[in-house]
Structures are given as C-alpha cells and as structure tokens.
Amino acid sequence: MNVYLDHAATTPVRPEVVEAMLPYLTDFYGNSSSIHGIGRKAHAGLDGARRTIADILGAKTNEIIFTSGGSESDNTALRGIALARRRQTGANRIVTTVVEHKAVLETALDLRDHFGFDVTLIPVDGDGMARVDDVAPLLGEDVAVVSVMLANNEVGTIQPVGEIGAICRARGIPFHTDAVQAAGKLPLDVHSLRVDALSGGAHKFYGPKGVGFLYLRQGTPFQPTLTGGSHEGSRRAGTENVAGIVAMAKALELAEIEREVEMRRLQLLRDWLIGGILEKVDGVHLTGSPFHRLPNHASFLINGVEAEGVLIGLDLAGIAASSGSACTSAAQKPSHVLEAMGIPAQDAVGGLRLSLGRSNTPEQIEYVLAKLPRIVEQIRGSVPIAF
Ligand SMILES: Cc1ncc(COP(=O)(O)O)c(C=O)c1O
C-alpha cells in the first residue's frame, strides 16, 4: 500500500486544476500585458484569478499581488513593509516569533544584518504558541512591522493572529501573517484576522509549485523588492505566470468550497492516527497544541530513535512522512521550533510529522498504525529488523 502523509511539504495538483490551467499554456499563451487579443485573453485569466482569490480573502482585487510562492510572498511583505515604514516613520524594529518558517525568520535576520533593523523574537510556550500577553508590551512606536504565522509547519499550532492583529491595528503597526500552511484549511478572512499582509503558496493546496499570492491591504506602507516593469500595480515586476496563477485560483476555490467537510473528515482520521500512535508506540508524545492545531496535522517526538531511521522504515513500507524539519541526525542542528518549545536537543532528534490530505483513507490509517509500532521497535533494537 502507498500512503502519502507529507501534505505539509507539498500536495499533488488536482486534475480539475490541471484542466483549468492547460488553455493558458496552449491557446491563451499571450503576454498578459499585450494589447492584442491573445494577450487580452491571458489578462482576463489573470483578472478572474485575482477576483477569485480576493473574494476568498474578503479583499479588494487590487490588494492581491501574485508571486512565485510562499517564500517570495514572505520576503516581499517583510522587506517591502519594513523598508517603506522606516522611511515614513523612522520605526526600525521587526517583531516576529521564534517559530516562524525560515522564509520569515531568515528575512528578518537579513534585514537586521544588512539593513540595520533591530529584531525582537516573540517566545512561545511548550505547545509552540505565542501568548498575546507577551506580544503586547513589545509593540511600541519603534516597530516597523510585526509578523506572526497563522499555523506552524512543523507542529501545526495555530497562533492567535486575530488578537495580535487587533493590538497592531490599534497601535497603527502593519501586521503580516504567513498563511502558507493554513490556506485551504482555515478561514482566510483578512478582516477577522486583522492583517495588513498575508502570504499563501499554491503547492500546499493542490495547486502547482512556483506560484503564490500576497494580500497587501490598501494604504499599507510598501516598497517593491522586485523592480522592473509595472506588473502587479508596480509592486512586483515580471511577466505573470498566468497558467500557474489561474491554477492557483482554481485550487483555492475548490479547497474553500470543500473546506469544512474535508477538514472534518481529515480531523477524524488525524485524531484516530494520533490516538493510535500514542497508544501503540511506547515513549511517544504529541508535539504542538492538542487543541489549537491544523486539522490535518499530527507531529510527535519518539524517544530513543532518530527520525531518519523511522522515515526510512516508513518509506520501505510505502509510507511517505517527514521529520517536520526536526533534525534527522544527531550531528545536525536541532529544529529551531522544537528548541523554542523547550525540548532538549538530544530529544529533538526523534521528530515525526504526519500531515494528511485528500488521498488518505481509513484503511491507510489502519495500515500506518499496523506498521509504525514495529518500525520503532526494530530501530530501538527490541525486535530484529525484517522488512
Ligand atoms: C509556513 C511556511 N511558510 C513559507 C513556506 C515557503 O513556501 P514556498 O515553498 O511556496 O516557498 C512554507 C513551505 O514549506 C511554509 O510551510
């Protein structure tokens, strides 16, 4: 049996999405900036996609910027807002959490090391959650931008983005959220989230790789990172990836239509998987919040094993999983997320992330629960290895 449990890493492109994008690779291949008919067809595709995504976010169409993916959206938001706001107000501090994806964390550190910003990292509790009470005192007049992810990629914890956003809004500080893991799984209404900027990437919700979007609220201080032509309202230069963008909009539209029903289904499977693993595998515990977590996300620490061995054992059994960026070998640096949650480096080697999606069935969960305990025992040396 083949079981794909790495949907947090990436997802397959849905057939309906391939169908939607194909005409833009073949018939409507024009440059969307061209005046002629075939260019206008491409431009219409772009307009439709922008409308679809704006509607799902509760945004205006001119507040959506197309990018090459989640990393570019995060970079564009952080760099663009921090630099413009410093120019306008002199604010020189970037506030973000210790558990952000590297696309945010490394960008903040780059802005510190090469552009002279100060960076303050918000701590998290043992569940990987930032506490609103810890954030509020950090938000003074010197803050140029705040960035807090909606859901964590390694441990699935959902952050109190709406509450932090309300404080930022009241103090006039631009607020960005990395919603790359959340898109298609949680509501993305930018008004309830109280965000000025929100990043998404298509390949996490059954769209193609290499395409993403950035919501940028009208009036937010911003300067472009990619300069050149006047594409995307002069906020991101470069001929748009029309087929990819049309595909992304179709994928997000389908995910949004199916979201409530599909997430209920996945949450049931996920809870069965978590319960079964906690029961059948000795010395294992759940990482991240048991309650405030993505409905498709399960992550664990398994005592006395290295993630790499478990992943290889699972792979040999046809199960694709990940360590959730936890270190896969004792020689490597432990995951910054697990470290921030207070997990000692020597324990952080046994991280396992199982992230569910559309292809997963009850039979597959049963299969994983039958295989995993034995794989762990084999690695611990308590039973002979016999794949
Ligand atoms: C939370 C988060 N942010 C950003 C990214 C980067 O997205 P992309 O792969 O589209 O550049 C990822 C991808 O793993 C992610 O999980």
The ligand as an SDF file (V2000), in Angstrom:
LIG
                    3D

 16 16  0  0  0  0  0  0  0  0999 V2000
    4.8000   28.1690    6.9600 C   0  0  0  0  0  0  0  0  0  0  0  0
    5.5150   28.2160    5.6500 C   0  0  0  0  0  0  0  0  0  0  0  0
    5.9100   29.4000    5.1450 N   0  0  0  0  0  0  0  0  0  0  0  0
    6.5460   29.5030    3.9680 C   0  0  0  0  0  0  0  0  0  0  0  0
    6.8300   28.3860    3.2110 C   0  0  0  0  0  0  0  0  0  0  0  0
    7.5370   28.5470    1.9070 C   0  0  0  0  0  0  0  0  0  0  0  0
    6.6550   28.3480    0.8510 O   0  0  0  0  0  0  0  0  0  0  0  0
    7.1750   28.0060   -0.6420 P   0  0  0  0  0  0  0  0  0  0  0  0
    7.6350   26.5970   -0.6090 O   0  0  0  0  0  0  0  0  0  0  0  0
    5.9500   28.2000   -1.5060 O   0  0  0  0  0  0  0  0  0  0  0  0
    8.2470   28.9840   -0.9600 O   0  0  0  0  0  0  0  0  0  0  0  0
    6.4370   27.1230    3.6880 C   0  0  0  0  0  0  0  0  0  0  0  0
    6.7560   25.8890    2.9340 C   0  0  0  0  0  0  0  0  0  0  0  0
    7.0620   24.8620    3.4870 O   0  0  0  0  0  0  0  0  0  0  0  0
    5.7530   27.0380    4.9360 C   0  0  0  0  0  0  0  0  0  0  0  0
    5.3760   25.8640    5.4430 O   0  0  0  0  0  0  0  0  0  0  0  0
  1  2  1  0
  2  3  1  0
  2 15  2  0
  3  4  2  0
  4  5  1  0
  5  6  1  0
  5 12  2  0
  6  7  1  0
  7  8  1  0
  8  9  2  0
  8 10  1  0
  8 11  1  0
 12 13  1  0
 12 15  1  0
 13 14  2  0
 15 16  1  0
M  END
$$$$
